[in-house]
Structures are given as C-alpha cells and as structure tokens.
Amino acid sequence: MLCLSTKSCNNAENNAERKVTCGSSICPMSVFGLQLFSSFFVVSFVLLFVLQPWFQSCVATAAADSSTQPRHPSSSSLYEKPHILMIVMDDLGSHDLGIHGSGIHTPHSNRLATTNHKNNGGCIYLDQYYVLPYCSPTRAALLSGKYPLHTGVHNVILAQSTAGLPLGEETLADLLQRAGYRTNAIGKWHVGHSSWQQTPTFRGFDEFYGYYLGAQDYFSHDHLGAYDLRHDQRPFCGKGCSKVVDEREQYSSPLFAREAIRMMKEYTMNRTNKQEQRDNPLFQYLAFQAVHCPNEVPQKYIDLYHNRTEWTEQRKIYAGMLTAADEAIGQVVHAYEQAGLWDNTLLIFTTDNGGPTTWGCVTGASNYPKRGGKFTLWEGGITGDGFLSGPALSKLITIGQEDQQPSFQPRRFPHLFHVVDWLPTLAEWVGVVPLHHDKLDGVSQVQALQTGVAARTEVFLGYAGADENSQQQWFGPSLRHGNWKVVQGEYAGPDERRPHARGTSLPMPGGLRNSTYLLYDLDRDPLETTNLATQYPVVLQTLIYKLQLYQQSYVAPLINNASDCPFTGFVNDSRVGPVWEPWCGDHPQEAATTML
C-alpha cells in the first residue's frame, strides 16, 4: 500500500497529533479514519473497526523503525577492527555520575563521557538512552539484540530458577567470536545459571571470572547462604573445569578490575605483534556489581563524603561505592594505555536500569529530576547513562570521510537509542551479519552516529514486574513513538507519589480496548506529570494499535522457579563452604525457549 509523506499531512487537527499520525509511513485512509474519530466518536469507532486490517498493515509499516533490516557490513570491515571494552554498571542512578553535578567523585567516567582528551579520542553521550526496568531483561537484551517481548526474559532471574536467555540465541559474544575476537566476561552474569549451558563460556565467551547470580555480598561473595565466585578458564568450561576462587574479603570493584587487567595482559602476551592483534582483537564485557545493594564499600571511600552533611548515610555509602567503581574503571583504562591497546579501543558504557528509589533493594541512588526508578516504566527506571568513548570511536565515526579531513568532536546524541541496538551496531562496525538479523529488535546506529540522522523513532519499552509482600505486580506494556509515550494501565509502577501502586498479577495483553492508558508528551513534559490520554484521542488510538501489533509476537515470561528441574542443594567446597553451582543436566527449558 502507498502511504503519504509527512508533507501531505497538513490537515491534521493540531501540531501535537500531526507528529504521530502524519509520519512518513501512516496511510491516508488511517489518517482519514482517525480524523473522523476526533470529530464524530461513534462513527469513527465503526470505521476503525471495519478498516482495522487495512489500518494495522499501515501501522506495521510505520513500526518498521523498531525492527532491523539486513545490512551489508560497514566499510569499517576494511579497517582495523577495534578492541571493545564494554562497561556495565548495576543500578546506577541517572543523576549520579559527576557529570550531572551530583557531587559524587567520578573523574574517570567524567573524562570518558565528556572530553576530547588526547588519550581519549572523543566521545558521544546518548541523551535518550533506553534500557529495561531491571537487571536480567537488560542484560539479555544487550547480549541478544532482542526485546524481552521476544525472548521471554521479562523477570529478574531468581536464585533457584531455571529461566535464562534462550540457548538458541546468538549472543554478542558469539557474534564477535565469528569476527575473530578474543572474548572475556568479568563480573555479574545473571542471564541463566541452572545448567552449565547457560553460563558464559557456553554463550560465546572464551573466559569468565565473576558470579552467575544477580547479587551478593561485596566482600564475602555470599548470596543466600552460599558462595558464588568462579573462574571459567576456557570455552565450554562447565563441570570439572569451572573453579571456585577464594576471594573472601576482596572488595568486588577492584577485584573485577584486577581480573580484567590480568586477562588483557595475557591476551597481549599471547599476541606479541600488531598483526596478531588486528586478526584477533579483544572484547571485554566488564559488568560491575556496583552500585547494586547491599550498601557496602571500604570506609576510606565513605570518608570522602563526611562533609556532605545534607546527605543521608545511605547516600554517602552509595557515593563511596560509585567512586570505588570509577577508580576501578580508571585502572582498567590506564592498563590498556600501558599495554598499547588503548589507541585502538572502543569503550562502551551502559547502565542496566535506573537507580532503585522506591521498590526493591533501595540504595542511595538518585534519578533526579526524572520520575520513578528501578522496577518501573517511568523514565527514571528505563533511561540512564550510556555513552561511547575511546580513540577508536573517532576512526569508526569518520570512516568514508577521510578525503574531507573531518575533525571529530565530543557531542551529545539526541536521538532514541535502545540497549538492543548495541549488537547490530557493533556487528556493522566489525563487518559481521548477525545470524538471525531478520529477527532482531535492535537497529544499527552506525549511520545515525555518523550523520546525526535518527535510526529509529520508536522503542518498545515492555513490561515492569515487581514483588511486594511476595505478590508479583505487573505494569505496562509501554512504548515510545517520537515524543509520545503510552503506558497501558493506571500506573507505570511505584514511585514517590504512590509507593504502593498496584499492578496486575499477570502481564496484560498489549492494546486492550477496555484498559486505562497513560499518555505523555515527553518533549513538553519530560517529568511525566500530565496524562494527556483524553486530550489527544487520535494519538492514543494510534499507539494502542501499535501495542496490539507488538502483542502478536509476544513471548510470555519464562518459568522463574525450579519446578521443571528442582534445585538439588549447594555443593560443598573445602575452602569456602556451601557453593552455588548449576544443578540441571540438559537445560529443561531448552526446547521450549530456543528462539531461532
């Protein structure tokens, strides 16, 4: 079907509704029907019902921004592939890095995110960076390039759970291995641990040092009565190969920095000339425990903030945790510089969700001035810090522009960028096509980062689920299209205004006609204060149809317990005592959750 261009939409009722109903892919008949809706409610309702199949096909075209198309590898494949250092922060508040004026000392992150230092090479800060509301869904989305909508990883994966990123998914590490990379994972995993097949060295990583579960004590590395810290030394390590490492009393942030540096040095020792490094570059996925609860850090970091009398003790401890993690980041970057790798390194920094301010394990995080936090679909829960940095960035951004002698300057990227976009973006930069590119939700942002022209105008924000008094509460689904954000239901999750907001016991199908909806214009109302659902019925109806389209490919949450493979208990280690270890043989959900 032929659809009108934006220039043909001058008859939309007002500027606000024109933004969503007159996009480049909205069809004339759908616009006509929606205009009738705003003027003659009953008649338009009938027309929309009759024309629904036609309208849906047009909206499907408009939603194409959210799906990736097969792309030829970038011309960057002709150039030296960069080393990639990906830093993942845990529960970082979106107002907490020092660049936001928080008063927290994060000099290394600040430099990476904002300056064109001679050893930095430039940076791009992502102003509209979206993640998921909590740990496991974001990490699964980052590694797979898919929304939880299509993997089933909607929940925080519990300790005694067989849930995980489906085994049939190609991970970012798998993809980079195909491009010749040496792949390391350090720190937190949290995308499946009940079977060895779910663990990092079975998911594309050559080596892993860290913990499988979602949280632990920063010093004892204990979680729910058992120890969880391992070194998996080779691909497909598994039982008999994976070693429990005794690092009790070693604080996790410098510990993980130490191991990242050790692996990097071993990499350089085994590849003594530049050609070997070009043929087999290094990818390190460094997922810090910080700044997730529990609130723990060596006293010297808390003492840095003893003069902040206006802060709570919890905020001071949190600030110390973030400063310790930033110091660890600085140590890793310095080691890359000393080893001669930094000049060809792309650094990626991402949070996994907003800081927990109301529900869950609340820390001293701040998402000011955004509304809400972790476990919610408010902007404070699903947006946060994301940026690209490192000397290789300027080379990647200016590929194809050599004759123009471009000068790359630090800048802010104003367009939508979702955590699922990292996989296809890196795939294009290293010249590899994802195995299941036609099923990805992520889009390559390479051209957008180079030209400044948006790669997507829509992101599916998914669901948020949280436990209160052992009862699951679900909120959403939600999506953003242009400046408009819609949330299905009465609330997007608990926040300061309504800390005990009630959701539903199960995720609700998207686009229900009899549901309540929240509608926000984020350009004019970034703090989500005014629900415009009744004022802009045309916009709302269009976004409801979009939710219905997403619902057609919805994958329900995975079983988040051990009912299909009962937990058999801890394994005893002679040095550290009870230890968490995968307890299932062949993974019980493999057949059900493989998403090829």
Secondary structure as the mmCIF struct_conf table of DSSP 4:
data_model
#
loop_
_struct_conf.conf_type_id
_struct_conf.id
_struct_conf.beg_label_comp_id
_struct_conf.beg_label_asym_id
_struct_conf.beg_label_seq_id
_struct_conf.end_label_comp_id
_struct_conf.end_label_asym_id
_struct_conf.end_label_seq_id
HELX_RH_3T_P HELX_RH_3T_P1 THR A 6 SER A 8
TURN_TY1_P TURN_TY1_P1 ASN A 10 ASN A 11
BEND BEND1 ALA A 12 ASN A 14
HELX_RH_AL_P HELX_RH_AL_P1 ASN A 15 THR A 21
TURN_TY1_P TURN_TY1_P2 CYS A 22 CYS A 22
BEND BEND2 GLY A 23 GLY A 23
TURN_TY1_P TURN_TY1_P3 SER A 24 SER A 25
HELX_RH_AL_P HELX_RH_AL_P2 PRO A 28 SER A 39
HELX_RH_AL_P HELX_RH_AL_P3 PHE A 41 VAL A 50
TURN_TY1_P TURN_TY1_P4 LEU A 51 LEU A 51
HELX_RH_AL_P HELX_RH_AL_P4 GLN A 52 ALA A 62
HELX_RH_3T_P HELX_RH_3T_P2 ALA A 63 SER A 66
BEND BEND3 SER A 67 SER A 67
HELX_LH_PP_P HELX_LH_PP_P1 HIS A 72 SER A 74
HELX_RH_3T_P HELX_RH_3T_P3 SER A 75 LEU A 78
BEND BEND4 TYR A 79 TYR A 79
HELX_LH_PP_P HELX_LH_PP_P2 GLU A 80 PRO A 82
STRN STRN1 HIS A 83 MET A 89
BEND BEND5 ASP A 90 ASP A 91
TURN_TY1_P TURN_TY1_P5 SER A 94 HIS A 95
BEND BEND6 LEU A 97 LEU A 97
HELX_RH_3T_P HELX_RH_3T_P4 GLY A 98 HIS A 100
TURN_TY1_P TURN_TY1_P6 GLY A 101 GLY A 101
BEND BEND7 GLY A 103 GLY A 103
HELX_RH_AL_P HELX_RH_AL_P5 PRO A 107 THR A 114
TURN_TY1_P TURN_TY1_P7 LYS A 118 ASN A 120
STRN STRN2 CYS A 123 TYR A 130
BEND BEND8 PRO A 133 TYR A 134
HELX_RH_AL_P HELX_RH_AL_P6 CYS A 135 SER A 144
BEND BEND9 GLY A 145 GLY A 145
HELX_RH_AL_P HELX_RH_AL_P7 PRO A 148 THR A 151
BEND BEND10 ASN A 155 ASN A 155
HELX_LH_PP_P HELX_LH_PP_P3 VAL A 156 LEU A 158
TURN_TY1_P TURN_TY1_P8 ALA A 159 GLN A 160
BEND BEND11 LEU A 165 LEU A 165
TURN_TY1_P TURN_TY1_P9 LEU A 167 GLY A 168
BEND BEND12 GLU A 169 GLU A 169
HELX_LH_PP_P HELX_LH_PP_P4 GLU A 170 THR A 171
HELX_RH_AL_P HELX_RH_AL_P8 LEU A 172 ARG A 178
TURN_TY1_P TURN_TY1_P10 ALA A 179 GLY A 180
STRN STRN3 ARG A 182 LYS A 188
BEND BEND13 VAL A 191 VAL A 191
BEND BEND14 SER A 194 SER A 194
STRN STRN4 SER A 195 SER A 195
HELX_RH_3T_P HELX_RH_3T_P5 TRP A 196 GLN A 198
BEND BEND15 THR A 199 THR A 199
HELX_RH_3T_P HELX_RH_3T_P6 PRO A 200 PHE A 202
TURN_TY1_P TURN_TY1_P11 ARG A 203 GLY A 204
BEND BEND16 ASP A 206 ASP A 206
STRN STRN5 GLU A 207 TYR A 211
BEND BEND17 TYR A 212 GLY A 214
TURN_TY1_P TURN_TY1_P12 TYR A 218 SER A 220
STRN STRN6 ASP A 222 HIS A 223
TURN_TY1_P TURN_TY1_P13 LEU A 224 GLY A 225
STRN STRN7 ALA A 226 TYR A 227
STRN STRN8 ARG A 230 ASP A 232
BEND BEND18 ARG A 234 ARG A 234
TURN_TY1_P TURN_TY1_P14 PRO A 235 PHE A 236
TURN_TY1_P TURN_TY1_P15 LYS A 239 CYS A 241
STRN STRN9 LYS A 243 VAL A 244
TURN_TY1_P TURN_TY1_P16 ARG A 248 GLU A 249
HELX_RH_AL_P HELX_RH_AL_P9 SER A 252 ASN A 270
BEND BEND19 ASN A 273 ASN A 273
HELX_RH_AL_P HELX_RH_AL_P10 LYS A 274 ASP A 279
BEND BEND20 ASN A 280 ASN A 280
STRN STRN10 LEU A 282 ALA A 287
TURN_TY1_P TURN_TY1_P17 ALA A 290 VAL A 291
BEND BEND21 HIS A 292 PRO A 294
HELX_RH_AL_P HELX_RH_AL_P11 GLN A 299 ASP A 303
TURN_TY1_P TURN_TY1_P18 LEU A 304 ASN A 307
TURN_TY1_P TURN_TY1_P19 THR A 309 GLU A 310
BEND BEND22 TRP A 311 TRP A 311
HELX_RH_AL_P HELX_RH_AL_P12 GLU A 313 ALA A 339
TURN_TY1_P TURN_TY1_P20 GLY A 340 GLY A 340
HELX_RH_3T_P HELX_RH_3T_P7 TRP A 342 ASN A 344
STRN STRN11 THR A 345 THR A 351
BEND BEND23 ASP A 352 ASN A 353
BEND BEND24 THR A 357 CYS A 361
BEND BEND25 GLY A 364 GLY A 364
TURN_TY1_P TURN_TY1_P21 TYR A 368 PRO A 369
BEND BEND26 LYS A 370 ARG A 371
TURN_TY1_P TURN_TY1_P22 LYS A 374 PHE A 375
BEND BEND27 THR A 376 TRP A 378
HELX_RH_AL_P HELX_RH_AL_P13 GLU A 379 ILE A 382
STRN STRN12 THR A 383 THR A 383
STRN STRN13 GLY A 386 SER A 389
BEND BEND28 GLY A 390 GLY A 390
HELX_RH_AL_P HELX_RH_AL_P14 PRO A 391 ILE A 397
TURN_TY1_P TURN_TY1_P23 THR A 398 GLY A 400
HELX_RH_3T_P HELX_RH_3T_P8 GLU A 402 GLN A 404
STRN STRN14 ARG A 411 HIS A 418
HELX_RH_3T_P HELX_RH_3T_P9 VAL A 419 ASP A 421
HELX_RH_AL_P HELX_RH_AL_P15 TRP A 422 VAL A 430
TURN_TY1_P TURN_TY1_P24 GLY A 431 GLY A 431
TURN_TY1_P TURN_TY1_P25 LEU A 435 HIS A 436
HELX_RH_3T_P HELX_RH_3T_P10 HIS A 437 LYS A 439
BEND BEND29 ASP A 441 ASP A 441
HELX_RH_AL_P HELX_RH_AL_P16 VAL A 446 THR A 451
BEND BEND30 ALA A 455 ALA A 455
BEND BEND31 THR A 457 THR A 457
STRN STRN15 GLU A 458 GLU A 468
TURN_TY1_P TURN_TY1_P26 ASN A 469 SER A 470
STRN STRN16 GLN A 471 HIS A 481
TURN_TY1_P TURN_TY1_P27 GLY A 482 ASN A 483
STRN STRN17 TRP A 484 GLN A 488
BEND BEND32 GLY A 489 GLU A 490
BEND BEND33 ALA A 492 GLY A 493
BEND BEND34 GLU A 496 ARG A 497
TURN_TY1_P TURN_TY1_P28 PRO A 499 HIS A 500
STRN STRN18 THR A 504 THR A 504
BEND BEND35 SER A 505 LEU A 506
HELX_LH_PP_P HELX_LH_PP_P5 PRO A 507 PRO A 509
TURN_TY1_P TURN_TY1_P29 GLY A 510 GLY A 511
TURN_TY1_P TURN_TY1_P30 ARG A 513 ASN A 514
BEND BEND36 SER A 515 SER A 515
STRN STRN19 TYR A 517 ASP A 521
TURN_TY1_P TURN_TY1_P31 LEU A 522 ARG A 524
TURN_TY1_P TURN_TY1_P32 PRO A 526 LEU A 527
TURN_TY1_P TURN_TY1_P33 ALA A 533 GLN A 535
HELX_RH_AL_P HELX_RH_AL_P17 PRO A 537 GLN A 551
TURN_TY1_P TURN_TY1_P34 GLN A 552 SER A 553
HELX_LH_PP_P HELX_LH_PP_P6 ALA A 556 ILE A 559
BEND BEND37 ASN A 561 ALA A 562
TURN_TY1_P TURN_TY1_P35 SER A 563 ASP A 564
BEND BEND38 CYS A 565 CYS A 565
HELX_LH_PP_P HELX_LH_PP_P7 PHE A 570 PHE A 570
STRN STRN20 VAL A 571 ASP A 573
TURN_TY1_P TURN_TY1_P36 SER A 574 VAL A 576
STRN STRN21 GLY A 577 VAL A 579
STRN STRN22 CYS A 584 CYS A 584
BEND BEND39 GLY A 585 ASP A 586
TURN_TY1_P TURN_TY1_P37 PRO A 588 GLN A 589
HELX_RH_AL_P HELX_RH_AL_P18 GLU A 590 THR A 593
#
